[in-house]
Amino acid sequence: QVQLVESGGGLVQAGGSLRLSCAASGGTFSRYAMGWFRQAPGKEREFVAAISRIVGDTYYANSVKGRFTISRDNAKNTLYLQMNSLKPEDTAVYSCAAAWTTERSTLMSRAREYPYWGQGTQVTVSS
């Protein structure tokens, strides 16, 4: 069973950048499709980005496409989310999620597809 720990959140001005990391342990990282989700106060959790376990295919929510980049380093057991051109509406708790799969190129965008979650890291974008 994989454990996930996010880091890299913080306070940034609009237009700025942050890079989130998600360190995985307790499992073979390359066996997991990965995703990032976020939840703002009073709102439902929403999908941000996903990446397949081997091929590196990616998929983004329309709200972040062109500004955010998801990537992974299987040798370091780490998932990343590079966030550029941040907007106040990006303010949320960001969580990484993992789903074991045998498929090399599977992408998952629904929270219920991911059984493993990190505790989240706060991102606040000031205007």
C-alpha positions in Angstrom: 0.0 0.0 0.0 1.4 3.3 -1.1 1.7 6.4 1.2 1.7 9.9 -0.2 3.0 13.1 1.2 2.6 16.4 -0.5 4.9 19.5 -0.1 5.6 22.8 -1.8 2.4 24.7 -1.1 2.4 28.3 0.2 1.3 31.9 -0.4 2.1 33.4 -3.8 0.9 36.5 -5.7 -1.3 36.3 -8.7 0.9 35.6 -11.8 3.4 33.7 -9.7 4.5 30.1 -9.7 4.7 27.1 -7.3 5.9 23.6 -7.7 4.2 20.9 -5.7 5.8 17.6 -4.9 4.2 14.3 -3.9 6.6 11.8 -2.3 5.4 8.1 -2.5 6.6 5.3 -0.3 5.5 1.8 0.6 4.8 0.7 -2.9 6.3 0.4 -6.4 5.6 3.9 -7.6 5.8 3.0 -11.3 2.8 0.7 -10.8 0.5 3.6 -10.0 -1.4 6.0 -12.2 -1.3 9.4 -10.4 -3.4 12.5 -10.2 -3.7 15.9 -8.6 -7.0 17.2 -7.2 -7.9 20.4 -5.3 -10.6 21.5 -3.0 -11.4 25.1 -2.2 -13.4 26.2 0.9 -17.1 25.5 0.5 -16.5 23.7 -2.9 -16.4 20.1 -4.0 -13.1 18.5 -4.7 -12.1 18.9 -8.4 -9.8 17.2 -10.8 -6.6 19.1 -11.8 -4.3 16.8 -13.7 -3.5 13.1 -14.3 -0.5 11.2 -15.5 -0.1 7.6 -16.6 2.2 5.3 -14.8 4.8 4.5 -17.6 4.1 6.2 -20.8 3.8 9.6 -19.2 0.5 10.6 -21.0 -1.1 13.5 -19.3 -4.6 15.0 -19.0 -5.7 18.4 -17.6 -8.8 20.1 -16.4 -9.7 23.0 -18.8 -9.2 25.5 -16.0 -5.5 24.7 -15.7 -4.5 23.6 -19.2 -1.6 25.6 -20.5 -0.7 26.9 -17.0 0.0 23.7 -15.0 2.2 20.7 -15.8 2.1 17.3 -14.2 5.2 15.1 -14.3 6.7 12.2 -12.4 10.1 10.8 -11.7 9.7 7.0 -11.1 13.3 6.7 -10.1 12.7 9.2 -7.3 9.1 8.0 -6.4 7.9 11.5 -6.8 5.0 13.2 -8.6 5.1 16.9 -9.4 2.8 19.7 -10.3 4.3 22.9 -11.8 1.9 25.7 -11.5 2.5 28.9 -13.5 0.4 32.1 -14.0 -1.4 31.4 -10.8 -4.8 33.0 -10.2 -6.7 33.7 -7.0 -9.2 31.1 -8.1 -6.5 28.5 -7.9 -6.5 28.9 -4.1 -7.2 25.5 -2.6 -5.8 22.5 -0.8 -4.0 20.4 -3.4 -3.9 16.6 -2.9 -2.1 13.9 -4.9 -3.7 10.5 -5.4 -2.6 7.1 -6.6 -4.3 4.1 -8.3 -2.6 0.8 -8.9 -3.0 -0.3 -12.5 -1.5 -2.8 -14.9 -2.2 -0.5 -17.8 0.8 1.6 -19.0 -1.2 4.6 -20.3 -4.2 4.7 -18.1 -5.4 8.2 -17.1 -8.0 8.8 -14.4 -9.8 12.0 -13.7 -12.5 10.9 -11.2 -11.6 11.0 -7.5 -13.4 7.7 -6.9 -10.9 5.9 -9.1 -8.1 6.7 -6.7 -8.0 4.6 -3.4 -4.8 6.3 -2.0 -4.5 10.0 -1.1 -2.1 12.3 0.5 -3.0 14.8 3.3 -2.9 17.8 1.0 -0.9 21.0 0.9 -2.4 24.5 1.0 -1.9 26.9 -2.0 -3.1 30.5 -1.6 -2.9 33.0 -4.4 -3.3 36.6 -3.5 -4.7 39.2 -5.9 
